[in-house]
Amino acid sequence: MAEKIGVLGSGVVGETLANGFLKHGREVMRGSREPGKLTAWKQAAGGRASTGTFVETARFADIVVLAVKGTAAEAVVSAATPAALAGKTVIDATNPIAEAPPVKGVLRFFTSLDESLMERLQRAAPGAHFVKAFSCVGSALMVNPDFGGVTPTMFIAGNDAGAKAKIRGILDEFGWEVADMGDAEAARAIEPLCILWCIPGLTRNEWRHAFKLLVK
Ligand SMILES: NC(=O)c1ccc[n+]([C@@H]2O[C@H](COP(=O)([O-])OP(=O)(O)OC[C@H]3O[C@@H](n4cnc5c(N)ncnc54)[C@H](OP(=O)(O)O)[C@@H]3O)[C@@H](O)[C@H]2O)c1
């Protein structure tokens, strides 16, 4: 039976990935502090879509997607509760973008290169299986992007091999090849790819690119 997907996030990433999972045949609940703000989405999305609070969404899900503001991510994991997340794969699409303006198109992070946001989240919910994914590309390109026959690369990281195998399958459905960079610490390298990805956008309004890892 197809997994039930719980998307924590009422923003554009939550909507894009929720619609992607619906397109690929899953049942999807979206979570918010105010589920009422997702009523229009639920009505448009059809019978396999529902809404709830963060903890209701975490309880519903077999696989959770974390798509919330980076500065709120730890609070949302706490609200979703470590108990409801325990044993579940959590796709972590967040980036630790600071509440400070970019410098010449270079975003600022509230984390350091010695500790990623995902490591903090993994510590906050030790029983959950966090996998960094979807963080290094804009939302418009997350689901089956068309690069004229070229398959872009999604960099992933996480401690649990079984969870990463599930994400590998999902990324294949969503039109991505996977580069598994290792355990949660590798998120220290993946999260800053968001900074690089955003520079052409913030400086030249170009947002239609993705990363490709060439292997000889
Ligand atoms: N935008 C992109 O193209 C893109 C691409 C890759 C990765 N990302 C990352 O994906 C994540 C989501 O981005 P987004 O643009 O979709 O949305 P966003 O505006 O960054 O986040 C919206 C979500 O954050 C929650 N939130 C905000 N402040 C909160 C607080 N104080 N306490 C609890 N929850 C709070 C909101 O909860 P409520 O629903 O309760 O309001 C909402 O669900 C971010 O970490 C972003 O860096 C974005």
The ligand as a Tripos MOL2 file, in Angstrom:
@<TRIPOS>MOLECULE
LIG
   48    52     1     0     0
SMALL
NO_CHARGES

@<TRIPOS>ATOM
      1 N1         11.0380   28.4890   -1.3130 N.am      1 LIG1
      2 C1         11.8500   27.6450   -1.9490 C.2       1 LIG1
      3 O1         11.9020   27.5880   -3.1980 O.2       1 LIG1
      4 C2         12.7050   26.6980   -1.1370 C.ar      1 LIG1
      5 C3         13.5420   25.7800   -1.7900 C.ar      1 LIG1
      6 C4         14.2790   24.8390   -1.0320 C.ar      1 LIG1
      7 C5         14.1790   24.8580    0.3580 C.ar      1 LIG1
      8 N2         13.3650   25.7860    0.9660 N.ar      1 LIG1
      9 C6         13.2420   25.7630    2.4330 C.3       1 LIG1
     10 O2         11.9740   25.1360    2.6910 O.3       1 LIG1
     11 C7         11.4070   25.6580    3.8960 C.3       1 LIG1
     12 C8          9.9840   26.1530    3.5970 C.3       1 LIG1
     13 O3         10.0450   27.2510    2.7240 O.3       1 LIG1
     14 P1          8.7140   27.9750    2.1880 P.3       1 LIG1
     15 O4          9.1850   29.0750    1.3100 O.co2     1 LIG1
     16 O5          7.7410   26.9700    1.6680 O.co2     1 LIG1
     17 O6          7.9790   28.5180    3.4800 O.3       1 LIG1
     18 P2          8.4100   29.4300    4.7310 P.3       1 LIG1
     19 O7          7.6970   30.7190    4.6160 O.co2     1 LIG1
     20 O8          9.8940   29.4510    4.9000 O.co2     1 LIG1
     21 O9          7.7790   28.5750    5.9350 O.3       1 LIG1
     22 C9          6.4020   28.4950    6.1120 C.3       1 LIG1
     23 C10         6.1070   27.5260    7.2200 C.3       1 LIG1
     24 O10         6.8920   27.8480    8.3830 O.3       1 LIG1
     25 C11         6.0530   27.8350    9.5120 C.3       1 LIG1
     26 N3          6.4730   28.8190   10.5070 N.ar      1 LIG1
     27 C12         6.9370   30.0820   10.2860 C.ar      1 LIG1
     28 N4          7.1990   30.6950   11.4560 N.ar      1 LIG1
     29 C13         6.8660   29.8170   12.4330 C.ar      1 LIG1
     30 C14         6.9240   29.8500   13.8450 C.ar      1 LIG1
     31 N5          7.3620   30.9370   14.5130 N.pl3     1 LIG1
     32 N6          6.5320   28.7490   14.5280 N.ar      1 LIG1
     33 C15         6.0940   27.6510   13.8810 C.ar      1 LIG1
     34 N7          6.0180   27.5450   12.5240 N.ar      1 LIG1
     35 C16         6.3980   28.6160   11.8230 C.ar      1 LIG1
     36 C17         4.6930   28.2000    8.9860 C.3       1 LIG1
     37 O11         3.7590   27.6760    9.8700 O.3       1 LIG1
     38 P3          2.1930   28.0240    9.7660 P.3       1 LIG1
     39 O12         1.6760   27.1360    8.6810 O.co2     1 LIG1
     40 O13         1.6730   27.6670   11.1010 O.co2     1 LIG1
     41 O14         2.1090   29.4960    9.4380 O.co2     1 LIG1
     42 C18         4.6630   27.5480    7.6300 C.3       1 LIG1
     43 O15         4.1620   26.2340    7.7110 O.3       1 LIG1
     44 C19        12.3630   26.7650    4.3720 C.3       1 LIG1
     45 O16        13.2040   26.2180    5.3660 O.3       1 LIG1
     46 C20        13.1600   27.1060    3.1130 C.3       1 LIG1
     47 O17        14.4600   27.5940    3.4050 O.3       1 LIG1
     48 C21        12.6520   26.7030    0.2550 C.ar      1 LIG1
@<TRIPOS>BOND
     1     1     2 1
     2     2     3 2
     3     2     4 1
     4     4     5 ar
     5     4    48 ar
     6     5     6 ar
     7     6     7 ar
     8     7     8 ar
     9     8     9 1
    10     8    48 ar
    11     9    10 1
    12     9    46 1
    13    10    11 1
    14    11    12 1
    15    11    44 1
    16    12    13 1
    17    13    14 1
    18    14    15 2
    19    14    16 1
    20    14    17 1
    21    17    18 1
    22    18    19 2
    23    18    20 1
    24    18    21 1
    25    21    22 1
    26    22    23 1
    27    23    24 1
    28    23    42 1
    29    24    25 1
    30    25    26 1
    31    25    36 1
    32    26    27 ar
    33    26    35 ar
    34    27    28 ar
    35    28    29 ar
    36    29    30 ar
    37    29    35 ar
    38    30    31 1
    39    30    32 ar
    40    32    33 ar
    41    33    34 ar
    42    34    35 ar
    43    36    37 1
    44    36    42 1
    45    37    38 1
    46    38    39 2
    47    38    40 1
    48    38    41 1
    49    42    43 1
    50    44    45 1
    51    44    46 1
    52    46    47 1
@<TRIPOS>SUBSTRUCTURE
     1 LIG1         1 GROUP 0 **** ****
